[in-house]
Amino acid sequence: MKELKTDALWTHLHWLTVLAEQGSFTAAADRLEVSKAAMSQKIKELEQLAGVPLVTRTTRSVRLTSAGEKLVDDLRTPFAQIEQSFFSVRDSAGPLRGLVRVTAPVAFARQQLVPHITAFLRQHPQVRVQLEVSDRLVSLASEGFDLAIRHSNTLPETHVALPLCTTRALVVASPDYLARYGTPETPSSLSEHQCLYYPRGVEPPRWSFQPLSGGERLAVNVSGPFATNNSESIRDAALEGLGIALLPDFSAQAALKEGKLIQLLPEWQTVGAFADMLYVVRPWSAQVPRAVSGFIHWLREAFSAG
């Protein structure tokens, strides 16, 4: 049996993992930029050293044997750690570089987040940001995201959650709606208006308020022609004069500044409608890529300044 030097063994093992990933000697050789003959020879030498077949060869593809599958499964984690260590050392100096995968709620991403991403990329041209805009709570680890922006009071204990900025819910309506139906002066009068709301399961819509000056909480049953689980869609319906909306401030902010929406009941604070904080959430890891940590720092600085 041919003996291999230990330091040469690592190349053989790595090539086996590439072969398992690519599914054929030709594709694996192309990936590694070596000849197909060299690829085949490395695997043959590894099988000789292991003393058992690691792949089953056909004319068009290869399939791992049970021994090969076990070996590749055992190798994935250490090779990933080696790769992470290398990139950590490479990225420890010089400009930020690499890919940052982010997921964020639709309204916040479109209206608040994208301008800050644009500014960040101008300053760090070797970084790429891939943004998924979605209101669903994705699994960061299983779907490969580096971080998420979460508008929630319930955060996973297995993740690192860093405050981004405070937020509050506002009651708003268009000038056209108020001109036609009048302006509610108290929360109780909302029951007489068309309200646009975020559905909460099968429960009837109910908005809760508390006076800013202190006092008892007041809950009001509301109803209206339109409900949706996306605050941007509720805002658009309010802009069309369809009714009174309860929105996160980041979704209503631009329209309020332009006078297209009017804030109602300014002496009352909404309770329990939406979370009062936005967080940057990332999976726990002892080593965080500099591009990811730099992006998080940029966002927290930008929103704390705003």
KEKE-3310 file (N, C-alpha, C; in steps of 0.2 Angstrom, whole numbers, plus 5000, padded with zeros to 4 digits):
npx = (5004:5003:5011:5007:5012:5008:5005:5002:4991:4980:4976:4972:4960:4953:4950:4942:4930:4927:4924:4913:4904:4903:4900:4905:4921:4925:4919:4923:4937:4937:4933:4943:4953:4962:4969:4958:4964:4973:4965:4958:4968:4972:4961:4961:4973:4970:4960:4968:4976:4966:4961:4949:4935:4930:4922:4910:4912:4905:4902:4898:4896:4900:4898:4897:4903:4897:4907:4914:4904:4902:4915:4916:4905:4911:4921:4916:4913:4926:4933:4926:4928:4942:4941:4934:4943:4954:4948:4945:4958:4963:4954:4957:4964:4966:4954:4936:4928:4918:4903:4887:4873:4856:4841:4825:4810:4797:4792:4800:4813:4812:4809:4817:4829:4837:4842:4853:4860:4865:4873:4883:4889:4894:4905:4912:4917:4921:4913:4898:4881:4867:4850:4835:4819:4806:4792:4790:4797:4812:4823:4838:4850:4847:4844:4855:4857:4866:4862:4848:4835:4824:4807:4801:4796:4799:4813:4825:4834:4845:4852:4862:4856:4855:4850:4843:4835:4822:4804:4787:4769:4758:4742:4734:4728:4722:4721:4710:4701:4698:4692:4680:4674:4677:4687:4693:4692:4694:4700:4689:4680:4684:4677:4667:4672:4679:4692:4708:4717:4729:4728:4726:4726:4711:4705:4694:4697:4705:4710:4722:4724:4733:4733:4745:4748:4746:4736:4721:4721:4713:4703:4698:4686:4687:4683:4683:4685:4697:4710:4727:4743:4754:4762:4765:4756:4744:4747:4747:4733:4728:4733:4725:4713:4705:4703:4706:4722:4733:4749:4767:4779:4790:4784:4775:4782:4788:4776:4769:4778:4777:4764:4754:4748:4740:4744:4734:4725:4736:4739:4738:4744:4748:4746:4753:4751:4762:4779:4791:4803:4817:4828:4844:4848:4859:4865:4873:4890:4907:4917:4915:4913:4922:4916:4902:4901:4906:4896:4884:4888:4889:4875:4869:4875:4871:4857:4855:4860:4850)
npy = (4994:5011:5024:5040:5056:5065:5079:5080:5073:5081:5088:5078:5074:5086:5087:5076:5081:5091:5083:5076:5086:5091:5080:5074:5068:5077:5089:5092:5093:5104:5114:5114:5118:5108:5094:5081:5068:5070:5073:5061:5052:5057:5054:5040:5037:5041:5032:5020:5023:5023:5011:5006:5007:5023:5030:5026:5023:5028:5029:5042:5049:5050:5041:5042:5030:5021:5023:5033:5044:5045:5050:5062:5069:5070:5078:5091:5101:5104:5108:5119:5127:5129:5137:5148:5153:5156:5167:5176:5179:5185:5195:5203:5215:5229:5235:5233:5218:5207:5197:5202:5195:5200:5201:5209:5218:5223:5237:5244:5241:5246:5260:5265:5258:5255:5267:5269:5257:5260:5271:5265:5256:5264:5269:5258:5249:5236:5228:5218:5218:5208:5209:5203:5207:5205:5201:5189:5179:5174:5159:5162:5155:5142:5147:5155:5168:5183:5192:5200:5212:5215:5218:5217:5211:5199:5189:5177:5167:5161:5169:5184:5200:5216:5233:5243:5255:5265:5264:5268:5266:5275:5284:5288:5297:5302:5319:5320:5310:5314:5327:5322:5314:5319:5322:5311:5314:5308:5291:5283:5287:5281:5270:5274:5276:5272:5260:5254:5240:5229:5212:5201:5186:5176:5185:5199:5215:5226:5241:5248:5261:5273:5287:5300:5308:5300:5288:5278:5263:5262:5252:5250:5244:5241:5243:5240:5242:5236:5225:5220:5211:5219:5233:5244:5242:5245:5258:5264:5262:5271:5283:5284:5288:5278:5275:5276:5273:5262:5263:5258:5270:5272:5268:5277:5289:5297:5301:5308:5319:5325:5329:5321:5312:5314:5315:5308:5309:5314:5315:5303:5287:5273:5256:5240:5237:5236:5231:5241:5243:5242:5229:5223:5207:5193:5177:5168:5168:5165:5171:5184:5189:5203:5212:5210:5214:5227:5232:5231:5240:5252:5253:5254:5266:5275:5275:5279:5291:5297)
npz = (5000:4996:5004:5011:5013:5028:5027:5013:5013:5016:5005:4997:5004:5003:4990:4988:4995:4986:4975:4979:4980:4967:4959:4948:4940:4930:4932:4945:4943:4935:4944:4953:4945:4939:4930:4924:4925:4935:4946:4947:4950:4963:4970:4969:4976:4988:4992:4992:5003:5013:5012:5008:4996:4991:4982:4969:4953:4937:4919:4918:4930:4947:4963:4980:4991:5006:5015:5010:5010:5024:5027:5020:5026:5039:5036:5032:5042:5049:5038:5034:5045:5044:5032:5036:5046:5038:5030:5040:5045:5033:5031:5042:5040:5030:5017:5020:5014:5005:5005:5012:5018:5020:5029:5029:5036:5024:5023:5031:5025:5012:5014:5023:5025:5013:5008:5018:5016:5003:5005:5013:5004:4995:5002:5005:4994:4991:4997:4995:4996:4999:4999:5006:5005:5015:5025:5032:5046:5044:5045:5050:5051:5044:5031:5027:5030:5036:5044:5052:5051:5064:5069:5083:5098:5103:5103:5097:5108:5105:5097:5093:5098:5094:5098:5086:5083:5092:5090:5086:5086:5075:5073:5059:5045:5028:5022:5014:5018:5031:5028:5023:5032:5045:5060:5072:5089:5101:5106:5107:5098:5086:5083:5076:5063:5047:5048:5045:5046:5054:5053:5067:5068:5071:5080:5083:5077:5088:5095:5106:5119:5128:5139:5136:5146:5157:5165:5163:5153:5137:5127:5110:5099:5082:5065:5047:5029:5024:5027:5030:5031:5029:5032:5023:5013:5020:5023:5010:5006:5016:5011:4999:5004:5010:5023:5041:5048:5058:5060:5060:5064:5055:5043:5040:5040:5029:5022:5031:5033:5020:5021:5016:5024:5040:5057:5070:5086:5095:5108:5114:5117:5108:5112:5112:5098:5089:5090:5100:5097:5085:5080:5076:5071:5073:5070:5083:5084:5087:5079:5068:5052:5046:5037:5040:5053:5052:5044:5052:5063:5056:5052:5065:5070:5060:5062:5075:5075:5067)
capx = (5000:5007:5010:5007:5014:5002:5004:4999:4984:4975:4974:4967:4954:4949:4948:4936:4924:4925:4921:4906:4900:4902:4896:4909:4928:4926:4917:4928:4943:4936:4932:4950:4958:4967:4967:4954:4968:4976:4959:4957:4974:4972:4956:4964:4978:4966:4957:4973:4978:4960:4960:4942:4933:4927:4918:4908:4913:4902:4905:4895:4896:4903:4893:4901:4901:4895:4913:4915:4899:4904:4921:4914:4901:4915:4926:4913:4914:4933:4935:4922:4932:4948:4940:4932:4949:4958:4945:4946:4965:4963:4950:4958:4967:4964:4947:4931:4926:4914:4896:4883:4866:4852:4833:4822:4803:4796:4791:4806:4818:4811:4808:4822:4836:4840:4847:4859:4864:4868:4879:4888:4892:4899:4911:4915:4916:4923:4908:4892:4875:4861:4845:4829:4814:4801:4789:4791:4803:4816:4828:4845:4855:4846:4843:4861:4858:4871:4859:4841:4832:4818:4803:4798:4798:4801:4819:4828:4839:4852:4855:4864:4851:4857:4845:4844:4832:4815:4799:4781:4764:4754:4736:4735:4723:4723:4717:4704:4697:4696:4688:4674:4671:4678:4693:4691:4695:4696:4700:4682:4676:4687:4672:4662:4676:4682:4698:4712:4721:4734:4724:4729:4723:4704:4702:4691:4702:4705:4716:4722:4728:4734:4735:4752:4748:4745:4729:4719:4721:4707:4703:4692:4684:4687:4681:4684:4685:4703:4715:4732:4748:4759:4760:4766:4749:4739:4748:4744:4726:4726:4734:4720:4708:4700:4701:4711:4727:4737:4755:4773:4781:4794:4780:4771:4786:4788:4770:4768:4782:4774:4757:4749:4745:4740:4743:4728:4726:4743:4739:4737:4750:4745:4749:4753:4750:4768:4785:4793:4811:4819:4834:4849:4849:4863:4867:4879:4897:4913:4920:4910:4917:4923:4911:4896:4902:4906:4889:4880:4891:4887:4868:4868:4877:4866:4850:4856:4861:4844)
capy = (5000:5017:5028:5047:5061:5068:5086:5079:5070:5086:5090:5073:5075:5092:5086:5072:5085:5094:5078:5075:5092:5092:5075:5071:5070:5082:5095:5093:5095:5111:5118:5115:5120:5103:5089:5075:5063:5072:5072:5053:5049:5059:5050:5033:5037:5041:5025:5015:5024:5022:5003:5005:5011:5029:5032:5021:5026:5026:5033:5049:5052:5046:5041:5040:5024:5023:5025:5040:5048:5047:5054:5069:5072:5072:5084:5097:5106:5106:5112:5126:5131:5131:5142:5154:5155:5160:5173:5180:5182:5189:5202:5207:5221:5232:5237:5228:5215:5201:5197:5202:5194:5203:5201:5215:5219:5226:5244:5247:5241:5251:5267:5267:5254:5255:5273:5268:5252:5263:5275:5260:5253:5269:5270:5251:5247:5229:5224:5217:5217:5205:5211:5200:5211:5200:5201:5183:5178:5168:5156:5165:5149:5138:5151:5158:5175:5185:5196:5202:5218:5212:5223:5212:5210:5192:5188:5171:5167:5158:5174:5191:5205:5223:5238:5248:5261:5264:5265:5268:5266:5281:5284:5292:5297:5307:5325:5319:5306:5319:5332:5319:5310:5322:5320:5309:5318:5303:5284:5280:5289:5277:5265:5276:5277:5266:5259:5250:5237:5223:5207:5197:5179:5177:5190:5205:5221:5231:5245:5250:5267:5276:5295:5302:5312:5295:5287:5271:5261:5261:5248:5252:5239:5245:5239:5244:5238:5233:5223:5216:5210:5223:5240:5248:5242:5249:5265:5266:5262:5277:5288:5284:5290:5273:5275:5278:5268:5262:5261:5260:5277:5272:5267:5283:5295:5301:5304:5314:5325:5328:5332:5317:5309:5318:5311:5309:5308:5315:5315:5297:5283:5266:5250:5233:5236:5234:5232:5247:5243:5238:5226:5219:5201:5189:5171:5168:5165:5167:5175:5187:5193:5211:5215:5209:5218:5234:5234:5232:5246:5257:5254:5257:5273:5279:5276:5282:5299:5300)
capz = (5000:4995:5010:5009:5019:5031:5024:5007:5014:5017:4998:4994:5007:5001:4983:4989:4996:4980:4970:4982:4979:4960:4956:4943:4940:4925:4935:4951:4940:4932:4949:4956:4939:4938:4925:4926:4927:4942:4950:4947:4953:4970:4974:4969:4981:4995:4993:4993:5010:5017:5012:5006:4991:4993:4976:4964:4946:4931:4914:4918:4936:4953:4968:4986:4995:5013:5019:5007:5013:5031:5027:5018:5031:5045:5034:5031:5048:5050:5032:5035:5050:5041:5027:5040:5049:5033:5028:5046:5044:5027:5032:5048:5038:5024:5017:5021:5008:5005:5004:5018:5017:5025:5028:5033:5034:5018:5023:5034:5020:5006:5015:5028:5025:5007:5008:5022:5012:4997:5008:5016:4999:4992:5006:5005:4987:4990:5000:4992:5001:4996:5003:5005:5008:5017:5032:5036:5050:5041:5049:5048:5050:5038:5025:5025:5031:5041:5049:5050:5055:5066:5072:5087:5106:5104:5099:5098:5113:5102:5092:5096:5096:5095:5097:5081:5085:5094:5085:5089:5081:5075:5070:5053:5039:5023:5023:5010:5022:5036:5026:5021:5038:5051:5063:5078:5094:5106:5103:5107:5092:5081:5082:5071:5057:5043:5050:5041:5052:5053:5056:5072:5069:5071:5084:5080:5078:5094:5096:5113:5119:5135:5138:5137:5153:5162:5166:5162:5146:5134:5121:5106:5094:5076:5059:5041:5023:5022:5032:5027:5036:5027:5034:5018:5010:5024:5022:5003:5007:5019:5006:4995:5008:5012:5031:5047:5049:5063:5057:5063:5062:5049:5037:5039:5041:5023:5020:5036:5031:5014:5022:5013:5030:5046:5063:5074:5093:5097:5116:5116:5115:5106:5116:5110:5091:5086:5094:5101:5095:5079:5082:5071:5074:5069:5073:5088:5082:5090:5074:5064:5047:5047:5033:5043:5059:5050:5042:5058:5066:5051:5053:5072:5070:5056:5065:5082:5073:5064)
cpx = (5004:5006:5011:5009:5008:5001:5001:4992:4978:4972:4970:4960:4949:4946:4942:4930:4922:4921:4914:4901:4898:4899:4900:4916:4929:4925:4921:4934:4943:4936:4939:4955:4964:4965:4962:4958:4971:4971:4958:4962:4974:4967:4958:4969:4975:4963:4962:4975:4972:4959:4953:4940:4929:4922:4916:4908:4908:4904:4903:4896:4899:4898:4897:4898:4899:4901:4915:4910:4901:4910:4920:4910:4906:4920:4923:4914:4921:4935:4932:4926:4938:4947:4938:4938:4953:4955:4945:4953:4965:4960:4952:4962:4965:4956:4942:4929:4922:4907:4892:4876:4861:4845:4830:4815:4803:4796:4797:4812:4818:4811:4814:4829:4840:4845:4853:4863:4868:4874:4884:4892:4896:4905:4915:4914:4917:4918:4901:4886:4869:4855:4838:4824:4808:4798:4788:4797:4807:4820:4835:4850:4854:4845:4849:4861:4863:4868:4852:4839:4825:4814:4799:4800:4800:4807:4822:4834:4846:4855:4857:4859:4853:4852:4848:4841:4825:4810:4792:4775:4760:4747:4736:4729:4725:4719:4710:4699:4694:4691:4681:4670:4673:4684:4691:4695:4697:4696:4693:4678:4679:4682:4667:4666:4678:4690:4702:4717:4725:4730:4729:4725:4715:4701:4700:4696:4700:4711:4716:4726:4729:4736:4742:4753:4747:4737:4727:4719:4714:4707:4697:4692:4684:4685:4682:4684:4691:4707:4721:4738:4754:4758:4761:4759:4744:4740:4746:4737:4724:4727:4729:4713:4703:4698:4707:4715:4731:4744:4761:4776:4786:4790:4777:4775:4786:4782:4768:4772:4780:4767:4752:4745:4745:4739:4737:4729:4733:4744:4738:4742:4746:4749:4748:4752:4756:4774:4788:4801:4812:4826:4838:4850:4854:4864:4873:4885:4903:4917:4915:4914:4916:4917:4904:4896:4902:4899:4884:4882:4888:4879:4866:4870:4873:4859:4850:4856:4854:4838)
cpy = (5006:5021:5036:5051:5064:5075:5085:5076:5075:5088:5084:5073:5081:5090:5081:5076:5088:5089:5077:5080:5093:5086:5071:5073:5076:5089:5097:5096:5102:5116:5119:5117:5115:5099:5084:5070:5064:5071:5065:5050:5051:5055:5042:5032:5037:5035:5020:5016:5022:5014:5001:5009:5017:5032:5026:5025:5024:5030:5040:5053:5047:5046:5039:5034:5026:5026:5032:5045:5050:5051:5061:5072:5074:5078:5091:5102:5108:5110:5119:5130:5133:5137:5149:5157:5159:5167:5178:5183:5187:5196:5206:5214:5223:5234:5231:5225:5209:5202:5197:5201:5196:5202:5206:5216:5224:5234:5247:5247:5246:5258:5270:5264:5255:5261:5272:5262:5256:5267:5271:5258:5258:5270:5263:5247:5239:5225:5223:5215:5214:5205:5207:5204:5206:5201:5195:5183:5172:5165:5158:5159:5145:5141:5155:5165:5177:5189:5198:5208:5215:5218:5218:5213:5203:5190:5181:5171:5165:5163:5180:5196:5212:5228:5242:5255:5260:5266:5265:5268:5273:5280:5289:5292:5303:5313:5324:5315:5311:5324:5329:5316:5313:5319:5318:5312:5313:5296:5281:5281:5285:5272:5267:5278:5271:5265:5253:5246:5231:5217:5203:5190:5180:5182:5196:5211:5225:5235:5248:5256:5269:5283:5296:5305:5307:5294:5279:5269:5260:5257:5249:5246:5243:5240:5243:5239:5234:5231:5219:5216:5214:5230:5245:5248:5245:5256:5268:5266:5269:5283:5289:5286:5285:5273:5277:5272:5268:5259:5262:5267:5277:5271:5273:5290:5300:5305:5309:5320:5329:5331:5327:5313:5314:5313:5313:5307:5308:5315:5308:5292:5276:5261:5244:5232:5234:5235:5239:5248:5239:5235:5223:5213:5197:5182:5171:5165:5169:5172:5177:5191:5200:5214:5215:5214:5225:5236:5235:5238:5252:5259:5257:5264:5277:5280:5279:5290:5301:5300)
cpz = (5000:5001:5007:5015:5022:5028:5017:5007:5014:5010:4995:4997:5005:4994:4983:4990:4990:4975:4972:4980:4971:4956:4950:4943:4936:4929:4941:4948:4938:4938:4953:4951:4939:4932:4928:4928:4934:4947:4952:4951:4961:4973:4974:4975:4988:4997:4995:5001:5014:5017:5010:5001:4994:4988:4972:4957:4941:4925:4914:4924:4941:4959:4974:4989:5002:5016:5016:5009:5020:5031:5025:5023:5037:5043:5033:5036:5048:5044:5032:5040:5048:5036:5031:5044:5044:5031:5034:5046:5038:5028:5038:5046:5032:5023:5018:5014:5010:5004:5011:5016:5022:5023:5032:5031:5028:5018:5026:5029:5015:5008:5020:5027:5019:5006:5012:5019:5006:4999:5010:5010:4995:4996:5007:4999:4986:4994:4995:4997:4997:5001:5001:5009:5009:5024:5036:5040:5048:5046:5046:5046:5044:5031:5023:5026:5037:5046:5047:5054:5057:5070:5077:5094:5108:5100:5101:5103:5110:5097:5096:5093:5098:5094:5091:5082:5088:5089:5089:5084:5081:5071:5065:5048:5034:5024:5019:5014:5028:5034:5024:5027:5045:5055:5070:5084:5100:5103:5103:5101:5086:5079:5077:5064:5054:5045:5046:5046:5050:5057:5061:5073:5068:5075:5081:5082:5084:5094:5103:5114:5127:5134:5140:5144:5159:5163:5163:5154:5143:5127:5117:5100:5087:5070:5053:5035:5021:5028:5028:5032:5033:5028:5028:5013:5013:5023:5015:5003:5010:5015:5001:4998:5010:5019:5035:5048:5055:5060:5061:5060:5056:5043:5035:5039:5035:5021:5025:5035:5025:5015:5019:5018:5036:5052:5067:5081:5096:5104:5118:5113:5113:5110:5113:5102:5088:5091:5095:5100:5089:5081:5075:5075:5070:5073:5078:5084:5085:5085:5069:5058:5047:5042:5036:5049:5057:5047:5047:5062:5062:5052:5060:5073:5066:5059:5072:5080:5070:5069)
residu = (MET:LYS:GLU:LEU:LYS:THR:ASP:ALA:LEU:TRP:THR:HIS:LEU:HIS:TRP:LEU:THR:VAL:LEU:ALA:GLU:GLN:GLY:SER:PHE:THR:ALA:ALA:ALA:ASP:ARG:LEU:GLU:VAL:SER:LYS:ALA:ALA:MET:SER:GLN:LYS:ILE:LYS:GLU:LEU:GLU:GLN:LEU:ALA:GLY:VAL:PRO:LEU:VAL:THR:ARG:THR:THR:ARG:SER:VAL:ARG:LEU:THR:SER:ALA:GLY:GLU:LYS:LEU:VAL:ASP:ASP:LEU:ARG:THR:PRO:PHE:ALA:GLN:ILE:GLU:GLN:SER:PHE:PHE:SER:VAL:ARG:ASP:SER:ALA:GLY:PRO:LEU:ARG:GLY:LEU:VAL:ARG:VAL:THR:ALA:PRO:VAL:ALA:PHE:ALA:ARG:GLN:GLN:LEU:VAL:PRO:HIS:ILE:THR:ALA:PHE:LEU:ARG:GLN:HIS:PRO:GLN:VAL:ARG:VAL:GLN:LEU:GLU:VAL:SER:ASP:ARG:LEU:VAL:SER:LEU:ALA:SER:GLU:GLY:PHE:ASP:LEU:ALA:ILE:ARG:HIS:SER:ASN:THR:LEU:PRO:GLU:THR:HIS:VAL:ALA:LEU:PRO:LEU:CYS:THR:THR:ARG:ALA:LEU:VAL:VAL:ALA:SER:PRO:ASP:TYR:LEU:ALA:ARG:TYR:GLY:THR:PRO:GLU:THR:PRO:SER:SER:LEU:SER:GLU:HIS:GLN:CYS:LEU:TYR:TYR:PRO:ARG:GLY:VAL:GLU:PRO:PRO:ARG:TRP:SER:PHE:GLN:PRO:LEU:SER:GLY:GLY:GLU:ARG:LEU:ALA:VAL:ASN:VAL:SER:GLY:PRO:PHE:ALA:THR:ASN:ASN:SER:GLU:SER:ILE:ARG:ASP:ALA:ALA:LEU:GLU:GLY:LEU:GLY:ILE:ALA:LEU:LEU:PRO:ASP:PHE:SER:ALA:GLN:ALA:ALA:LEU:LYS:GLU:GLY:LYS:LEU:ILE:GLN:LEU:LEU:PRO:GLU:TRP:GLN:THR:VAL:GLY:ALA:PHE:ALA:ASP:MET:LEU:TYR:VAL:VAL:ARG:PRO:TRP:SER:ALA:GLN:VAL:PRO:ARG:ALA:VAL:SER:GLY:PHE:ILE:HIS:TRP:LEU:ARG:GLU:ALA:PHE:SER:ALA:GLY)
# end
